[in-house]
Amino acid sequence: MNAFKKILGIVWMVLGPLSMAFLITQAIDKVGLAHSEIERTNTILQWAIILFIFFPISIGLMIFGFYAWKGEYDQLADHSSD
């Protein structure tokens, strides 16, 4: 099970930057498709909010993956007193 956790840690570390790259490319694509100036401003605002929310989530995903890869989650507590 510990080897599985380490493999998933690598997956999470790779998934963080990939998800941000995907979101950025989608934002550029959607902003470029906006026709009027008001529509473009609204689209930029929407994507700025989306990126602002998901950027820390992707950083947390990479940190979680790093700790899983290093083996920090190999020993889990059995009781709440541990």
C-alpha positions in Angstrom: 0.0 0.0 0.0 2.9 2.4 0.7 4.2 1.9 -2.8 0.8 2.7 -4.2 0.8 5.9 -2.1 4.2 6.9 -3.5 3.0 6.3 -7.1 -0.1 8.3 -6.5 2.1 11.1 -5.0 3.9 11.3 -8.3 0.5 11.4 -10.1 -0.7 14.3 -7.9 2.6 16.2 -8.5 2.2 15.9 -12.2 -1.6 16.6 -12.2 -1.2 20.0 -10.4 0.7 21.8 -13.2 -1.1 20.0 -15.9 -4.5 21.1 -14.6 -3.3 24.7 -14.4 -1.9 24.6 -17.9 -5.2 23.2 -19.1 -7.1 26.0 -17.3 -4.9 28.7 -18.7 -5.2 27.4 -22.3 -9.0 27.2 -21.9 -9.0 30.8 -20.5 -7.0 32.1 -23.4 -9.2 30.3 -25.9 -12.5 31.5 -24.3 -11.4 35.1 -24.0 -10.3 35.0 -27.6 -13.8 33.9 -28.7 -15.5 36.8 -27.0 -17.0 39.1 -29.7 -17.9 42.4 -28.1 -15.8 44.4 -25.6 -18.3 44.0 -22.8 -18.4 40.2 -23.4 -14.6 40.1 -23.4 -14.4 42.0 -20.1 -16.9 39.7 -18.5 -15.1 36.6 -19.8 -11.8 37.9 -18.5 -13.3 38.5 -15.1 -14.9 35.1 -14.9 -11.7 33.3 -15.9 -9.6 35.5 -13.5 -11.8 34.3 -10.6 -11.6 30.7 -11.8 -7.8 30.8 -12.0 -7.6 32.7 -8.7 -9.6 29.9 -7.0 -7.9 26.9 -8.6 -4.3 28.0 -8.5 -4.0 27.4 -4.7 -5.8 24.1 -5.1 -3.3 23.0 -7.7 -0.4 24.1 -5.5 -2.0 22.1 -2.6 -2.3 19.1 -4.8 1.4 19.3 -5.7 2.3 19.7 -2.0 0.1 16.7 -1.0 1.7 14.6 -3.8 5.2 15.6 -2.6 4.5 14.5 0.9 2.9 11.2 -0.3 6.0 10.6 -2.5 8.3 11.2 0.4 6.5 8.7 2.5 5.0 11.1 5.1 1.7 9.2 5.0 3.2 5.7 5.5 2.5 5.6 9.3 -1.1 6.6 10.0 -2.4 6.9 13.5 -4.7 4.2 14.9 -6.2 6.3 17.6 -7.0 9.9 18.0 -4.5 10.0 20.9 -1.7 9.1 18.5 
